[in-house]
Each structure stands twice: as structure tokens, then as C-alpha cells.
Amino acid sequence: MSKESCQGPQRSCIACRKVLDQSLLVRYVLSPQGEVLVDYGRKLPGRGGYTCCEVSCLETAVKRKQFERIFTGCCVPPTYEALKESLVNQVRQRVANLVGMARKSGIVRSGSRLVMTELGRDSELSVVLLSEDLSPTIASKVVSIAENRGVPCHVIFDKGYMGQLMGKGERSVVALRSGPLAETINNEILRYKQIAGEA
């Protein structure tokens, strides 16, 4: 077993056996009904099992019946599809929660014109979010300016939901100023894309 991080509690993936910092792994718990649940936020009670944040490890764990091995009371064999869907939804929700926190922290700029203007200047914007239903013309303009500045762009959520997260009407472009929260959001979106198969 290899250790790749020593910043916090270490856990091993039940599929590949790699030992990693607990925060880099996905946690699973057993419900009172004997079902395996994804606990991405690591808040549910009970003994946990872990996999790497890779769908291949999740698939391997299900195929090799690792969940039944670690959870002795498991009476409902989990399916890869159900666990993956739950994981994708939980990571997406985490991104939404973080974007809401960013708005409350005052590090967000929203609206395509404002974001493009700030990107055109020497601003501190470090991540740009584009809605899934943004017009291709505007999207290409924003992406072009962002790429020139070395700022990553991610397509996630629709205009209505993005606006809801901003506490406003529809929003198709949102940008975040540099800082730990913006970095966390960028990392969670990359993780979401990887798990959902959009990377």
C-alpha cells in the first residue's frame, strides 16, 4: 500500500487498496435498512467504507462484492449504476452549495458583460462557470477571453438554477475571484466531470 498524503486521517480504497487522505476518498455507509449509501459529505453516522473518487474503483468494489464484505449487515446488494448516480448528484450538489457560499462571501461576479469586462482587465478572476443553456456565441466569446487569461471555464447548471444560486434572476455566466473557495469549487467541478464522464 502506498501513502500519498499525510495531511489527515488515512483510509484505504476497498477496490484498489491505495491508502489516501480520507478527504480524497468517497465514503459509504450502511443504512438501517441494510442499503449501501454514498456519504460524499462524510456526515452520516456509522462505520464507513471508502473508494477512490474514480468510477473504476466504484465499479470494481461492486463487482468484487467488497461492500458486502465490509458491511456485514448488508442485505441489499448495491448496484454500480445506483451508487454512481447518487455520487454524481451529491458532488453536483456540493458544487452548488459552494457557489452559494462564494456569493455570500462576495467573491462572485455574474452576468456575461461584467465577467467579460473583468476578464479583459487584469482582474483576479480565477474560475468561470457557464450555464448549460448559454448561447454558443456568448459562450465562445467568454471562453476565448478566459483562455487568453489562463482562467478555466466550466459548463454546469442551467441559467435558472445559476440565477437561483446568485439570489437573482437567470444568470448564464458566473466568475469567482481567486482564493481557497474558488480553488475548491474548481477542484469539485473537475471531480464532478470525471465521475459523470464529462471530463
N, C-alpha and C positions, 0 to 999 in steps of 0.2 A: 504494500500500500504506500502510495506517495502522498506526502503532505505538501499542499500548495499554498496554504495560508495559515498564519498563526495569530490572527487578529482576534479571534473569538473562539467559542466552543467548536470543537471539530466533530464531524459526523461522517459516516461513510455511506456512499450510494449503494443501495441494495441491489443494483443491477451490475455496475462496473467495478464496484468496491473501492473506487477512488475516495480518498479522505480529503475533505474540503472544509472550509469555514462554513458553519451552519447557515449563515446568511446567504451563501451562494447556492444552496440546495433548496429543493421543494420538499415541504413536509406533508405527510399524510397521517391521518388518524383514523381510528375506528369509531363509528357512531354507536350509540346504544343499541341500534337495530342490527349491528353487525356488518354495516356497509363501510367500505373504504372511502374516506372523504379527502379531497385536496384541501390543505390548510396553508395556502400561499402566504397569508399574513402571520402565520405562526401564533394564532390566538386561541385555537381550540384546545380544550383540556384533553388529557390522556397521553399515553405513550405514543411516540411518533416514529415513523419510518421515513427515510429520505431517498430521493433520487437526484441526480444531476438535473440541471434545468435544460435537459435535452430530450426531445421526444423519443429518440432512440433508446435512451435509458428507461424511460417510462414504458415503452413497448416491451423491452427485454424483461423488465420486472414483472409485467403482467404475464408474458409468455412462460416465464420460468416459475410462475406461481410464488413469487417472493413475498407478495402481500399476505397470502395465506400462511406462509412460513413465519413471518414476524408478528402477525396478529392472530393469536391462537383462537380468538372468538369470532373470526371472520366467517360468517355463514352465507354471505352474498359475494361470490367471486366477482371482482371488478373487471370491467371491460376497458380496453385501451381507449376506445372512442369516447366513452363517458368521462373518463378521467382527463383525457386531453381537452375535451370541450369545457369541462369545469375549470381546468388550469388556464386555458386561453381567456375565459370570461373573467377570472379573478385577476389576471395580470392586466387586462384591459381596464378593469375597474380601479385597480391600483394607479394606473396612469391617470385616469380621470380624477381620482382623489388628489393626486399630487399636483395636477394642473389647477385644481380648485384652490389648493394651498398656495400655489405660486401667485394666483390672482390676489388672494388675501394678503400675501407678503409684499405686493406692489412691484413684482419683478416682471410683469407681463405687459406686452404691447399687443393690441389687437386691431384688426382691420387691415386690408391689403395695402391701402395707400400709406398708412402710417408705418407699417412694417417695411415696405419697400423704401420709403424715405429714410428711415433709420438705418436700414442695411446699406443704403447708398452713402451714408456718412460713416465716420469712424466710430460706430456705436459699440456698445458692449453686448449686443445680442449674440447668443451662443447656440440657440436651437430654434428652428421654425417648424410649426405644425400647420399642415394644410388639411382642409376638410376633404372628405372623400368625394363630395359633390361640388367641388370648386371647378370653375370653368377652366378648360385646358389652357386657354390663352393667358389668363391671370396666373395660373399655376406655373407655366413655363417662364413668365417674367420674374416671379418671386424666386423660383429655383435658380435661374440664371444669376440674379444679383447675389443670392445667398452663396452659391458655389464660388463666385468670384471672391467672396469674403471668407471662404472656408467654413461656412456655417452649415451644419447638417439640416436637411429638411425631411420631415416625416409626414406621410399621409395617414391620418387617423381621425375617427369620428365624423359625423356629418355636421353641416352648418348649424342646424338647430341645437344639437347637443353641445357643440363647441360654444355656442352663444349662451346656453344654459350654464355651462361651467364658468363663463365670464360674467354671469349675472346680467346679461344683456340680451338683445335680440340676436338674430343669426350672425355668426362670425365664421368667416371662411379661412382667415389667416391669423395665427397667434404666434408671437415670438417671446422668448424668455431671455432675460438678461443673465449674464454669466454668474455662476455661483454654484454651491453644492447642490441646491434643489434642482437647478436646470440640468446639472450633470446626472443626477439621479433619474430625472424624467427621461433624459436621452437614453440612459442605460436600460431603463424599464421598457421603453418603446423598442429598443433593439432586441431585448429578450422576448417581448411580445411577438415581434415579427418572426423571430427564429422559431418560436413554439408554434405559431399559427401557420408557419410555412410560407411567410411573405418575404423572408429575407432574400 
